[in-house]
Amino acid sequence: MVADITETNLSCPKLSTSDLGRILGSDSLLTAELGWALSRELPAHARKHWQCAYSSRHDGRSWSTFQGAIENRGSILLLVSEKKKKKRPSQRVFGAYLDSEAVRVPSWHGTSQNFLFSADSATGLSVYRATGFNDNYQYLNYAMQTLPNGLGIGGQLEHFGLWIDSGFANGSSNPTATYDSPQLSTQYDFTIGSIEAWLVRASSTASDSSSGQAKVSAVVANPEAVALLEMANRPMYSAPIHRSEPSP
């Protein structure tokens, strides 16, 4: 099937002056070349305007800052590098596109528009899309004792396609059937070099008019209690139900 080539497909996303200077400089994981290549792989709605929501080099290495930058914000393009080793000739960059916003819940969420990717100077960009094998698209959890704390994409709990631990020093990568992806990092467990999160589509979630904050259910507000209920096989009557919109 031949892709429909339109002006929208070929246009580059708009960046602020500071963000444009960053990718044209040498301190960003998202180089101009990688940004152009990735933009071609994104849905049209995620190609219009990009903003660097978090950079470990500029914002400091902090899980709370990172989590605040991606949670409930919108579609995120995540880029990660391993800590450089002297014998490694070039830097490998890998990461994920999260089409639906990252939400703190003790379960998988997200959509099949997500994908994983890896890129280096030798092999170029490789994109790994959802296969339909399962719906383990993305996972975000923290401040809990019963489940993994961090950000995960694809795979299974404790065996993620890409995992960023909330300790924010280490990550891991496994081959995964969710995205038909190989191990993205050179080592299964790796030390994080740099992380960047680019907001490529702002959230359209409605906010509570009185408080200015998005409404959440008791399930979302109390993830640890939900996890304990799930482990005890107790029903969660207040769990959110996702319904498709009726046809016009």
Secondary structure, 3 states (H helix, E strand, C coil): CCCCCCHHHHCCCECCHHHHHHHHCCCCCCCHHHHHHHHCCCCHHHCCECEEEEEHHHHCCCHHHHHHHHECCEEEEEEEEECCCCCCCCCCEEEEEECCCECCCCCCECCCCCEEEEEECCCEEEEEECCCCCCCCEEEECCCCCCCCEEEEEEECCEEEEEEECCCCEEECCCECCCCECCCCCCCEEEEEEEEEEEEEECCCCECCCCCCECCCHHHHCHHHHHHHHHCCCCCCCCCCCCCCCCC
